[in-house]
Amino acid sequence: MRKAWVVAAGFFLICVLVVVAVSQGWLASSAPLAILPTRVPGTPDPSQAIKLQVVYSSEKEAWLKQSVNTWLATNPTVDGKPIQVELISRGSQEIVIQLQDGRLRPTAISPASTLQITQINAMQIDGKTNLATDAQPLLISPLVLAAYEGSPAANLLKSQDPQLWQALHDGVLLPQRNQKILFAQTSPTTSNSGFQAWILMAYAYHNKASGLTAGDINDPKFVEWLQGYAKNVELFAESTGSMMLKMVQVGPSSYGAAVVYESIALEYLPKAQGRFGKLILVYPPQNLYSDHPLAILDASWSSDDQREAAGLLREFLLAKPQQTTAVQQGFRPVDPDITIDAADSPFVKYQSSGVQMSIPNLAAEPDAATIKAVLDLWNSLATSVKR
């Protein structure tokens, strides 16, 4: 009798479990009857994933990839839908060009500088202007001139010297190779560092710190001055990182100095030390920041969910853990509460190479018309320069 009672109770319990399973949708499967659910209720469905495409400038690649992987490990969602991220690397000026001609259709972009955001907002893209007004800086990196200690470049250039750009101009024109500045920079139409360098050269030539105009760029005397410089530069590279790598690989007999981002210079200082000697950093008397804005585009090809996902990613990148990590990779944080003077900071470690803790003089960023004039000038000179 007791055995029959146990069997009946067991049968009743199985029936209850089956009813619960049906009511909860646990049996929605082509497999044989299963008591356990095929998917834990509330788990995001991969087939409903939000695909977020972000195009970024390559100099922050290591930091960005590490940060995005950390974020994805937290399983972020929008309205219960998981987020997938596709990262695409491009030169900063390439982002502008390829967005305009339709080769890029991302939800968000992060070029090196607000200069590219200014260009994009002045263009007609997707039938409208001001496509990238929702932009916030992520990181800061000023320009520096990296030069091999003891080279003519290091001897002729002096940090914060008001005549630095004139000294560079004159140094690349010297006829004797063992005396001249063997200089490298990037192409202004592909890379932000070369573009910023030409803006700073124009400011210096016209003795200005703000108010640079298209007329200043097109001034025949400035055009002639810049053309003389451009024809004697050793290399116009496509990207800052590849140029700095080449400089460290081949040494000062080919490239004694280059204009690069501070973050790139800090990355390569120890690598150069073990090959061709010490690199020193020279800061222009007026500088421009690369502030690495992340802009969420107001474009028809992105959904509200994609834009919301981009906003969540941006919040994560601006949080203290990611900003602190950026310092270790040679970037200055946009968060003012995070310092760069910790003992293990590269800004402290490499002060003997000329690293400056603060950048006192910043030039004003020019307007879209002036930016276009700089690019047009480069295009008119490009056929006569070394690549």
Secondary structure, 3 states (H helix, E strand, C coil): CHHHHHHHHHHHHHHHHHHHHHHCCCCCCCCCCCCCCCCCCCCCCHHHCEEEEEEEEHHHHHHHHHHHHHHHCCCCEECCEEEEEEEEEECHHHHHHHHHCCCCCCCEEECCCHHHHHHHHHCCECCECCCCCCEEECEEEEEEEEEECCCHHHHHCCCCCCCHHHHHHHHHHCCCCCCCCCEEEECCCCCHHHHHHHHHHHHHHCCCCCCCCHHHHHCHHHHHHHHHHHHHCCEEECCHHHHHHHHHHHCCCCCCEEEEEHHHHHHHHHHHHCCCCCEEEECCCCECEECCEEEECCCCCCCHHHHHHHHHHHHHHCCHHHHHHHHHCCCEECCCCCCCCCCCCHHHHCHHHCCCCCCCCECCCCCHHHHHHHHHHHHHHHHHCCC
